[in-house]
Amino acid sequence: ALGSEDRMLTCSSVEGDTIRSANLRYDPELAIFSEMKSTAAASRGSAVLNDSTVSFVVGRKTLFLFNLDDPENPIELAFQGRYGNIVGYRWFGDGYMLIGFTNGFLIVISTHPKEIGQELFQSKTHRDVLNDISISFTLSKAASIGDNCVKLYDLKDLQDTYAIINLEVESGSLHKLEWSGDGQLLSVATNKGEVFTYLTRLPVLGDTYRTSCAYLTSLLEVTVTDLTHPDHSASFSVVTEPVFIALGQHHFAVGMNNRVWIYSLTETKSSEPLLER
């Protein structure tokens, strides 16, 4: 799907043939193919999703929903003026949309025919400005940036902000944020060319030996615990982010690719391995 400077929406096949086109009132941006509940499915009492809908922000104020199977009946959604301009939106769940606005508002709407146009959730999450939003489907979390901070939310309860990351950047310089596909990393970019990347989920790595367990507690830290005495644990700094961990009676090893670093369980204050292979 393409939106052009002459305010045209064009949907093409992989061969380049035009399938559908439509005239728009304002400049289009932020095109996303998505799943929208169809009217036919709703009339049968089912909740089948139709994945042939493309959505655009039009004129920074409205959302334009264009169903390729019903091109004569596009849907255009307008929002309260006090929200400001649309800075980003994401589809999630069973045909829902999370939308962020410049004046600090987050809202959720549904594309179900009986609910479309209704706000299911609305909150002013940032005091002065909101710059962008993102969703991690792996984590079922949402994030927004604005007012020199990142705010994290649970998609099941957007009312609760469960984490705030303050950024030491020039006021008003936040630009975009995006989660990695696996939900492990969240990156924030500024309009000054800076990029900040945060760890939001650790990979699950570990090994056991008898009653002891070694597991990754940060990208460069391994913790070893005796499961019969959980209070007796020790943390070890390692030289690289491992992709596997092995635990023995007196040593543990971390490794990646064809390299292995072996550490003594008695040397908790040193990050230097006994052996590197």
C-alpha contacts under 8 A as a table, 3 or more apart, distances in Angstrom:
res1	aa1	res2	aa2	distance
1	A	9	L	7.09
1	A	10	T	5.64
1	A	11	C	4.30
1	A	12	S	6.35
1	A	31	A	7.17
1	A	54	V	7.33
2	L	9	L	5.80
2	L	10	T	5.22
2	L	11	C	6.40
2	L	31	A	7.55
3	G	7	R	6.69
3	G	8	M	5.70
3	G	9	L	4.72
3	G	10	T	6.50
3	G	27	D	7.77
3	G	28	P	5.52
3	G	29	E	6.72
3	G	31	A	7.73
4	S	7	R	5.42
4	S	8	M	5.36
4	S	9	L	6.72
4	S	27	D	7.55
4	S	28	P	7.19
5	E	8	M	7.32
5	E	27	D	6.50
6	D	27	D	7.68
7	R	23	N	6.22
7	R	24	L	5.16
7	R	25	R	6.70
7	R	26	Y	6.02
7	R	27	D	5.28
7	R	28	P	6.56
8	M	21	S	7.02
8	M	22	A	5.87
8	M	23	N	4.84
8	M	24	L	5.81
8	M	28	P	7.99
9	L	21	S	5.32
9	L	22	A	5.10
9	L	23	N	6.32
9	L	24	L	7.03
9	L	28	P	7.80
10	T	18	T	6.86
10	T	19	I	7.68
10	T	20	R	5.97
10	T	21	S	4.38
10	T	22	A	6.71
11	C	18	T	5.91
11	C	19	I	5.54
11	C	20	R	5.13
11	C	21	S	6.13
12	S	15	E	7.69
12	S	16	G	5.49
12	S	17	D	5.26
12	S	18	T	4.28
12	S	19	I	5.13
12	S	20	R	7.07
13	S	16	G	5.21
13	S	17	D	5.29
13	S	18	T	6.47
13	S	19	I	6.49
14	V	17	D	7.47
18	T	21	S	7.48
20	R	68	L	6.80
20	R	71	P	7.34
24	L	27	D	7.29
24	L	28	P	7.55
24	L	58	V	7.64
25	R	58	V	7.62
25	R	59	G	7.89
26	Y	58	V	5.57
26	Y	59	G	4.85
27	D	58	V	5.67
27	D	59	G	5.37
28	P	31	A	7.85
28	P	56	F	6.02
28	P	57	V	5.69
28	P	58	V	4.58
28	P	59	G	6.53
29	E	56	F	5.77
29	E	57	V	5.28
29	E	58	V	6.52
29	E	60	R	8.00
30	L	55	S	7.89
30	L	56	F	5.58
30	L	57	V	5.87
30	L	88	G	7.58
31	A	54	V	6.75
31	A	55	S	5.57
31	A	56	F	4.66
31	A	57	V	7.22
32	I	54	V	5.63
32	I	55	S	5.36
32	I	56	F	6.79
33	F	51	D	7.34
33	F	52	S	7.09
33	F	53	T	5.85
33	F	54	V	4.38
33	F	55	S	6.43
34	S	51	D	5.49
34	S	52	S	6.86
34	S	53	T	5.47
34	S	54	V	5.99
34	S	55	S	7.28
34	S	91	W	6.77
35	E	49	L	5.60
35	E	50	N	5.16
35	E	51	D	4.06
35	E	52	S	6.81
35	E	53	T	6.25
35	E	91	W	7.82
35	E	95	G	5.93
36	M	49	L	5.45
36	M	50	N	5.19
36	M	51	D	6.36
36	M	52	S	7.89
36	M	53	T	6.40
36	M	95	G	5.14
36	M	111	T	5.91
36	M	112	H	7.37
37	K	41	A	7.10
37	K	42	A	7.34
37	K	47	A	6.60
37	K	48	V	6.27
37	K	49	L	4.65
37	K	50	N	5.82
37	K	95	G	6.10
37	K	111	T	6.10
37	K	112	H	5.31
37	K	113	P	7.26
38	S	41	A	5.31
38	S	42	A	6.34
38	S	48	V	7.12
38	S	49	L	6.42
38	S	50	N	5.95
38	S	112	H	7.31
38	S	113	P	7.32
39	T	42	A	5.02
39	T	43	S	6.18
39	T	112	H	7.81
39	T	113	P	6.04
40	A	43	S	5.19
40	A	44	R	6.57
41	A	44	R	5.26
41	A	45	G	6.45
41	A	46	S	5.22
41	A	47	A	6.03
41	A	48	V	5.72
41	A	49	L	7.93
42	A	45	G	4.97
42	A	46	S	5.54
42	A	47	A	6.34
42	A	48	V	7.94
42	A	112	H	7.64
42	A	113	P	7.22
43	S	46	S	7.53
49	L	94	D	7.72
49	L	95	G	7.20
50	N	53	T	7.00
52	S	67	N	5.98
52	S	68	L	5.63
52	S	69	D	6.96
53	T	65	L	6.65
53	T	66	F	5.52
53	T	67	N	4.33
53	T	68	L	6.05
54	V	65	L	6.01
54	V	66	F	5.32
54	V	67	N	6.52
54	V	68	L	7.70
55	S	63	L	6.83
55	S	64	F	5.51
55	S	65	L	4.54
55	S	66	F	6.16
56	F	63	L	5.75
56	F	64	F	5.10
56	F	65	L	6.70
57	V	60	R	5.77
57	V	61	K	7.06
57	V	62	T	5.81
57	V	63	L	4.71
57	V	64	F	6.17
57	V	86	I	7.41
58	V	61	K	6.28
58	V	62	T	5.34
58	V	63	L	6.02
58	V	64	F	6.49
59	G	62	T	6.61
60	R	85	N	5.30
60	R	86	I	5.32
60	R	87	V	7.53
61	K	78	A	6.61
61	K	79	F	7.15
61	K	84	G	7.64
61	K	85	N	5.35
61	K	86	I	5.87
62	T	76	E	6.57
62	T	77	L	5.40
62	T	78	A	4.65
62	T	79	F	6.79
62	T	86	I	7.63
63	L	76	E	5.58
63	L	77	L	5.07
63	L	78	A	6.76
64	F	74	P	7.16
64	F	75	I	5.81
64	F	76	E	4.48
64	F	77	L	6.50
65	L	74	P	5.80
65	L	75	I	5.01
65	L	76	E	6.22
66	F	70	D	7.76
66	F	71	P	6.49
66	F	73	N	7.75
66	F	74	P	4.86
66	F	75	I	6.62
67	N	70	D	5.15
67	N	71	P	5.69
67	N	73	N	7.75
67	N	74	P	6.53
68	L	71	P	5.41
70	D	73	N	5.91
70	D	74	P	7.45
71	P	74	P	6.16
77	L	117	G	6.47
79	F	83	Y	7.39
80	Q	83	Y	5.79
80	Q	84	G	7.90
81	G	84	G	5.81
82	R	103	N	7.44
83	Y	101	F	5.76
83	Y	102	T	6.92
83	Y	103	N	5.47
83	Y	104	G	7.34
83	Y	105	F	6.01
84	G	101	F	5.63
84	G	102	T	5.21
84	G	103	N	5.24
85	N	101	F	5.36
85	N	102	T	5.36
85	N	103	N	7.62
86	I	89	Y	7.72
86	I	99	I	7.15
86	I	100	G	5.94
86	I	101	F	4.50
86	I	102	T	6.39
87	V	99	I	7.90
87	V	100	G	5.75
87	V	101	F	5.39
87	V	102	T	6.13
87	V	130	L	7.66
87	V	131	N	6.22
87	V	132	D	5.72
87	V	133	I	7.83
88	G	99	I	5.99
88	G	100	G	5.38
88	G	101	F	7.28
88	G	132	D	5.65
88	G	133	I	5.88
89	Y	97	M	6.73
89	Y	98	L	5.44
89	Y	99	I	4.24
89	Y	100	G	6.11
89	Y	133	I	6.88
89	Y	134	S	7.81
90	R	97	M	5.56
90	R	98	L	5.25
90	R	99	I	6.61
90	R	133	I	7.92
90	R	134	S	6.99
90	R	135	I	6.96
91	W	95	G	6.74
91	W	96	Y	5.68
91	W	97	M	4.42
91	W	98	L	6.41
92	F	95	G	6.30
92	F	96	Y	5.32
92	F	97	M	6.00
92	F	98	L	7.43
92	F	137	F	7.66
93	G	96	Y	5.83
95	G	110	S	6.17
95	G	111	T	5.74
95	G	112	H	7.15
96	Y	108	V	6.87
96	Y	109	I	5.81
96	Y	110	S	4.51
96	Y	111	T	6.18
97	M	108	V	5.51
97	M	109	I	5.38
97	M	110	S	6.30
97	M	111	T	7.75
98	L	106	L	7.04
98	L	107	I	5.89
98	L	108	V	4.66
98	L	109	I	6.86
99	I	106	L	5.73
99	I	107	I	5.38
99	I	108	V	6.31
99	I	133	I	7.82
100	G	104	G	7.32
100	G	105	F	5.90
100	G	106	L	4.71
100	G	107	I	6.71
100	G	130	L	7.05
100	G	132	D	6.76
100	G	133	I	6.33
101	F	104	G	5.80
101	F	105	F	5.26
101	F	106	L	6.54
101	F	130	L	6.23
101	F	131	N	7.73
102	T	105	F	7.17
102	T	129	V	5.33
102	T	130	L	4.84
102	T	131	N	6.26
103	N	126	H	7.62
103	N	127	R	7.71
103	N	128	D	6.14
103	N	129	V	4.91
103	N	130	L	6.14
104	G	124	K	5.36
104	G	125	T	5.70
104	G	126	H	4.38
104	G	127	R	6.02
104	G	128	D	6.11
104	G	129	V	4.80
104	G	130	L	4.53
104	G	146	G	7.54
105	F	122	Q	7.04
105	F	123	S	5.63
105	F	124	K	4.22
105	F	125	T	5.86
105	F	126	H	6.91
105	F	130	L	7.27
106	L	121	F	7.88
106	L	122	Q	5.76
106	L	123	S	5.45
106	L	124	K	6.27
106	L	125	T	6.62
107	I	119	E	6.69
107	I	120	L	7.41
107	I	121	F	5.21
107	I	122	Q	4.30
107	I	123	S	6.50
108	V	119	E	5.93
108	V	120	L	5.48
108	V	121	F	4.95
108	V	122	Q	6.65
109	I	115	E	7.94
109	I	116	I	6.99
109	I	117	G	6.94
109	I	118	Q	6.13
109	I	119	E	4.95
109	I	120	L	5.46
109	I	121	F	7.18
110	S	115	E	5.95
110	S	116	I	5.57
110	S	117	G	7.56
110	S	118	Q	7.22
110	S	119	E	7.65
110	S	120	L	7.25
111	T	115	E	6.61
111	T	116	I	4.92
111	T	117	G	7.88
112	H	115	E	5.21
112	H	116	I	5.58
113	P	116	I	5.35
115	E	118	Q	5.59
119	E	122	Q	6.81
123	S	159	Q	7.22
124	K	127	R	7.03
126	H	129	V	5.96
126	H	130	L	6.08
126	H	146	G	6.30
126	H	147	D	6.54
127	R	147	D	7.07
128	D	146	G	7.68
128	D	147	D	6.28
129	V	146	G	5.40
129	V	147	D	5.94
130	L	144	S	7.12
130	L	145	I	5.86
130	L	146	G	4.27
130	L	147	D	7.07
131	N	144	S	7.47
131	N	145	I	5.59
131	N	146	G	5.30
131	N	174	L	6.58
131	N	175	H	5.93
131	N	176	K	6.85
132	D	144	S	5.73
132	D	145	I	5.61
132	D	146	G	7.49
132	D	175	H	6.90
132	D	176	K	5.53
132	D	177	L	6.47
133	I	142	A	7.32
133	I	143	A	5.58
133	I	144	S	4.31
133	I	145	I	6.59
133	I	176	K	7.76
133	I	177	L	6.75
133	I	178	E	7.89
134	S	142	A	5.77
134	S	143	A	5.27
134	S	144	S	6.49
134	S	177	L	6.55
134	S	178	E	5.70
134	S	179	W	6.82
135	I	140	S	7.36
135	I	141	K	5.87
135	I	142	A	4.34
135	I	143	A	6.29
135	I	178	E	7.82
135	I	179	W	6.99
136	S	139	L	5.43
136	S	140	S	5.69
136	S	141	K	5.34
136	S	142	A	6.25
136	S	179	W	6.08
136	S	180	S	7.77
136	S	181	G	7.29
136	S	182	D	7.94
136	S	183	G	5.73
137	F	140	S	4.81
137	F	141	K	6.86
137	F	183	G	7.71
138	T	141	K	7.96
138	T	181	G	7.47
138	T	182	D	6.13
138	T	183	G	5.79
139	L	183	G	6.05
140	S	154	D	6.40
140	S	155	L	5.62
140	S	156	K	7.73
141	K	152	L	6.96
141	K	153	Y	5.60
141	K	154	D	4.68
141	K	155	L	5.26
142	A	152	L	5.79
142	A	153	Y	5.05
142	A	154	D	6.27
142	A	155	L	6.19
143	A	150	V	6.79
143	A	151	K	5.52
143	A	152	L	4.51
143	A	153	Y	6.14
144	S	150	V	5.72
144	S	151	K	5.34
144	S	152	L	6.75
144	S	177	L	7.74
145	I	148	N	7.17
145	I	149	C	5.75
145	I	150	V	4.55
145	I	151	K	6.40
145	I	174	L	7.11
145	I	176	K	7.71
145	I	177	L	7.30
146	G	149	C	5.64
146	G	150	V	6.73
146	G	172	G	7.88
146	G	174	L	6.73
147	D	171	S	7.34
147	D	172	G	7.22
148	N	166	N	6.27
148	N	167	L	5.41
148	N	168	E	7.16
148	N	169	V	6.68
148	N	170	E	7.87
148	N	171	S	6.39
148	N	172	G	7.20
148	N	173	S	7.96
148	N	174	L	6.80
149	C	164	I	6.72
149	C	165	I	5.43
149	C	166	N	4.32
149	C	167	L	5.33
150	V	164	I	5.65
150	V	165	I	4.94
150	V	166	N	6.45
150	V	167	L	7.62
151	K	161	T	6.57
151	K	162	Y	7.82
151	K	163	A	5.94
151	K	164	I	4.63
151	K	165	I	6.49
152	L	161	T	5.84
152	L	162	Y	5.98
152	L	163	A	5.20
152	L	164	I	6.40
153	Y	157	D	7.27
153	Y	158	L	5.47
153	Y	159	Q	7.75
153	Y	160	D	6.38
153	Y	161	T	5.03
153	Y	162	Y	5.81
153	Y	163	A	7.32
154	D	157	D	5.33
154	D	158	L	5.59
154	D	160	D	7.28
154	D	161	T	7.62
154	D	162	Y	7.41
155	L	158	L	5.50
157	D	160	D	5.97
158	L	161	T	7.01
161	T	164	I	7.41
169	V	173	S	6.92
169	V	174	L	7.85
170	E	173	S	5.62
171	S	174	L	7.80
173	S	190	T	5.29
173	S	191	N	5.45
173	S	192	K	6.74
174	L	188	V	7.60
174	L	189	A	6.42
174	L	190	T	4.38
174	L	191	N	6.36
175	H	188	V	7.53
175	H	189	A	5.62
175	H	190	T	4.71
175	H	191	N	5.61
176	K	188	V	5.82
176	K	189	A	5.20
176	K	190	T	6.81
177	L	186	L	7.12
177	L	187	S	5.46
177	L	188	V	4.30
177	L	189	A	6.14
178	E	186	L	5.84
178	E	187	S	5.48
178	E	188	V	6.78
179	W	183	G	5.91
179	W	184	Q	7.63
179	W	185	L	5.84
179	W	186	L	4.43
179	W	187	S	6.36
180	S	183	G	5.24
180	S	184	Q	6.34
180	S	185	L	5.39
180	S	186	L	6.37
181	G	184	Q	7.80
182	D	185	L	7.82
183	G	186	L	7.35
183	G	200	T	6.79
183	G	201	R	6.45
184	Q	199	L	5.86
184	Q	200	T	5.17
184	Q	201	R	4.40
184	Q	202	L	6.33
184	Q	203	P	7.46
185	L	197	T	6.47
185	L	198	Y	5.58
185	L	199	L	4.81
185	L	200	T	5.54
185	L	201	R	7.05
186	L	197	T	5.54
186	L	198	Y	5.15
186	L	199	L	6.52
186	L	200	T	6.56
187	S	195	V	6.69
187	S	196	F	5.50
187	S	197	T	4.15
187	S	198	Y	6.27
188	V	195	V	5.57
188	V	196	F	5.07
188	V	197	T	6.30
189	A	193	G	6.92
189	A	194	E	5.69
189	A	195	V	4.42
189	A	196	F	6.44
190	T	193	G	5.69
190	T	194	E	5.30
190	T	195	V	6.51
191	N	194	E	7.31
199	L	202	L	7.17
202	L	216	L	7.71
202	L	217	T	7.58
202	L	218	S	6.81
202	L	219	L	7.26
203	P	216	L	7.79
204	V	215	Y	7.82
204	V	216	L	7.13
205	L	215	Y	5.68
205	L	216	L	5.69
205	L	243	V	7.33
205	L	244	F	6.30
205	L	245	I	6.58
206	G	213	C	7.14
206	G	214	A	5.31
206	G	215	Y	4.05
206	G	216	L	6.44
206	G	244	F	7.28
206	G	245	I	5.58
206	G	246	A	7.29
207	D	213	C	5.85
207	D	214	A	5.35
207	D	215	Y	6.61
207	D	245	I	6.05
207	D	246	A	5.49
207	D	247	L	5.80
208	T	211	T	7.16
208	T	212	S	5.60
208	T	213	C	4.36
208	T	214	A	6.21
208	T	246	A	7.64
208	T	247	L	5.98
208	T	248	G	7.96
209	Y	212	S	5.19
209	Y	213	C	6.42
209	Y	247	L	5.92
209	Y	248	G	5.82
209	Y	249	Q	6.84
211	T	226	D	5.78
211	T	227	L	5.55
211	T	228	T	6.60
212	S	224	V	6.91
212	S	225	T	5.57
212	S	226	D	4.30
212	S	227	L	5.74
213	C	224	V	5.57
213	C	225	T	5.32
213	C	226	D	6.39
213	C	227	L	6.92
213	C	247	L	7.50
214	A	222	V	6.62
214	A	223	T	5.59
214	A	224	V	4.28
214	A	225	T	6.48
214	A	245	I	7.48
214	A	246	A	7.74
214	A	247	L	6.44
214	A	252	F	7.90
215	Y	222	V	5.60
215	Y	223	T	5.56
215	Y	224	V	6.62
215	Y	245	I	7.45
216	L	219	L	7.07
216	L	220	L	7.97
216	L	221	E	6.08
216	L	222	V	4.60
216	L	223	T	6.35
217	T	220	L	7.96
217	T	221	E	5.62
217	T	222	V	5.64
217	T	223	T	6.28
218	S	221	E	4.98
218	S	222	V	7.16
219	L	240	T	7.68
219	L	241	E	5.18
219	L	242	P	7.67
220	L	237	S	5.77
220	L	238	V	5.18
220	L	239	V	6.59
220	L	240	T	5.99
220	L	241	E	5.49
220	L	242	P	7.94
221	E	235	S	6.64
221	E	236	F	5.52
221	E	237	S	4.57
221	E	238	V	5.73
222	V	235	S	5.66
222	V	236	F	5.22
222	V	237	S	6.52
222	V	238	V	7.18
223	T	233	S	6.82
223	T	234	A	5.58
223	T	235	S	4.20
223	T	236	F	6.17
224	V	233	S	5.56
224	V	234	A	5.41
224	V	235	S	6.38
225	T	229	H	7.63
225	T	230	P	6.16
225	T	231	D	7.86
225	T	232	H	6.18
225	T	233	S	4.31
225	T	234	A	6.66
226	D	229	H	5.27
226	D	230	P	5.78
226	D	232	H	6.30
226	D	233	S	6.63
227	L	230	P	5.22
229	H	232	H	5.58
230	P	233	S	6.67
234	A	268	T	6.87
235	S	268	T	6.64
236	F	268	T	5.54
236	F	269	K	7.38
236	F	270	S	7.63
236	F	271	S	6.71
237	S	270	S	7.33
237	S	271	S	4.85
238	V	241	E	7.57
238	V	254	V	7.95
238	V	271	S	5.52
238	V	272	E	7.34
238	V	273	P	7.69
239	V	271	S	6.80
239	V	272	E	7.33
241	E	256	M	7.90
242	P	245	I	7.10
242	P	254	V	5.63
242	P	255	G	5.13
242	P	256	M	5.43
243	V	254	V	7.49
243	V	255	G	6.10
243	V	256	M	5.20
243	V	257	N	7.97
244	F	254	V	5.80
244	F	255	G	5.60
244	F	256	M	6.72
245	I	252	F	7.30
245	I	253	A	5.70
245	I	254	V	4.59
245	I	255	G	6.70
246	A	252	F	5.57
246	A	253	A	5.05
246	A	254	V	6.44
247	L	251	H	6.34
247	L	252	F	4.30
247	L	253	A	6.42
248	G	251	H	5.22
248	G	252	F	5.70
250	H	264	S	6.24
250	H	265	L	5.57
250	H	266	T	7.64
251	H	262	I	6.79
251	H	263	Y	5.53
251	H	264	S	4.57
251	H	265	L	5.16
252	F	262	I	5.88
252	F	263	Y	5.46
252	F	264	S	6.66
252	F	265	L	6.89
253	A	260	V	6.61
253	A	261	W	5.50
253	A	262	I	4.31
253	A	263	Y	6.05
254	V	260	V	5.78
254	V	261	W	5.41
254	V	262	I	6.66
255	G	258	N	7.47
255	G	259	R	5.53
255	G	260	V	4.23
255	G	261	W	6.06
256	M	259	R	5.59
256	M	260	V	6.73
259	R	276	E	7.31
259	R	277	R	5.54
260	V	276	E	5.75
260	V	277	R	5.15
261	W	273	P	5.88
261	W	274	L	7.57
261	W	275	L	5.87
261	W	276	E	4.56
261	W	277	R	6.50
262	I	273	P	5.45
262	I	274	L	5.69
262	I	275	L	5.17
262	I	276	E	6.38
263	Y	267	E	7.70
263	Y	272	E	7.59
263	Y	273	P	4.78
263	Y	274	L	5.37
263	Y	275	L	7.19
264	S	267	E	5.56
264	S	273	P	7.53
264	S	274	L	6.72
265	L	268	T	6.78
267	E	270	S	5.85
268	T	271	S	7.72
273	P	276	E	6.76
